[in-house]
Amino acid sequence: MQRTTHTARHILRPLRLALAATLFLSFSCSGAVEPAAVSEILNTAQGSSGEMPTFIRIIIAAVVLLAVPAFIWGWLHNSLVNREEQVLSGWAQVESNYQRRADLIPRLVESVSRYTKHERETLAEVTGQRGEALTQLDRATADLEKARLESAKLMERYSAAPPADEADLAAVSTAQEQLKGSMLRLFGLVENYPGLKAGDQFLTLQAQLEGTENRINVARMRFNEAVRDYNRALRTLPSNLVAQAEGFERKAYFKADEGAAQSRELGFNE
């Protein structure tokens, strides 16, 4: 009976030590256990049967020295990956809203073009200021369609990820602002045509484009927030060590467009 009890103690002691070491590693990495508590945990695990064997001390020390840094490294790596994924997700939302605006523009162009065609076919003679105004509408719709195609071509380069370079992202932003500017010029001309402005299709496009512009602004703001958190992690210890070793690179921000401090309306309700 005594031999059985001694054997059981001999078997259970290393198991208790291993369990104590595992618990310590888990809690210490999360900050739940202070370093001073190590001795108490291990002493409790070894029990009252005597001093811990040297080889077990060596094993535990090796586990602590190897497992803890590996665990911390892995945690920091995963944290950077999560932040990078938030940047990619934010860019996907920006891209989606740009695409939504681009999809609405052909319908807008079609609506205005159909109106100008109807005007020319209905009026026996279109001359003077009236004819020039219709010509300006035609030019504005052509410019808008050209701007849409140019911005779409540029966006194709960054369908998987946002531009990493500040200049490239600025080029994307400039193209989108030019597209918006072409749209504003067209709406300014439409103001001279109450019949076109009050049409059901135009009113529907008005609501959809206003909502899209708001979503674009929100998506760009959230993208910048995700980029800020990611870039901050790249510059702060200890995550910057992981970032440098594994090739994580800084992301570019959207910058405020020229004149962004001033409110710009789409010109629907003027």
BELZITA-V118950 format. One line per field, one symbol per residue. ss: DSSP state (~ for helix, > for strand, _ for the rest). psi: psi as a letter, one per 40 degrees, with the letter a starting at -180 (. if undefined). A space follows every 50 residues. Layout:
ss: ???
psi: ???
This chain:
ss: _~~~~~~~~~~~~~~~~~~~~~~~~~~~~_____~~~~~~~~~~~~____ ___~~~~~~~~~~~~~~~~~~~~~~~~~~~~~~~~~~~~~~~~~~~~~~~ ~~~~~~~~~~~~~~~~~~~~~~_____~~~~~~~~~~~~~~~~~~~~~~~ ~~~~~~~~_______~~~~~~~~~~~~~~~~~~~~~~~~~___~~~~__~ ~~~~~~~~~~~~~~~~~~~~~~~~~~~~~~~~~~~___~~~~~~~~____ ____________________
psi: dddddddddddddddddddddddddddddeeehideeddddddddeaeea ihiddddddddddddddddddddddddddddddddddddddddddddddd ddddddddddddddddddddddhdhhiadddddddddddddddddddddd dddddddfddiihdhddddddddddddddddddddddddddegddddeid ddddddddddddddddddddddddddddddddddeiiedddddddefhii iiihihihedehhhieede.
